[in-house]
Amino acid sequence: MEETGKSGITVREAGKRGGEAVKAKYGSDYYKQIGKLGGDRTKAKYGDDFYSEIGKKGGRPIGK
């Protein structure tokens, strides 16, 4: 069950509204650009092998 904040909406709904507002302001390509920046920084920090390792773990549930 999701918690409802002071405004009466769930955290999920607030996140959805925020994402839609960012998309309306900057466009959908914005997400592609920030994703690439994050990927490039992760690669610089952890190296190429990091993606290979997390790729091998993909699709398996964790934590539950």
PyMOL commands that set and color helices and strands:
alter all, ss='L'
color gray80, all
select helices_A, chain A and resi 11-26+29-46+48-57
alter helices_A, ss='H'
color red, helices_A
deselect
rebuild
show_as cartoon
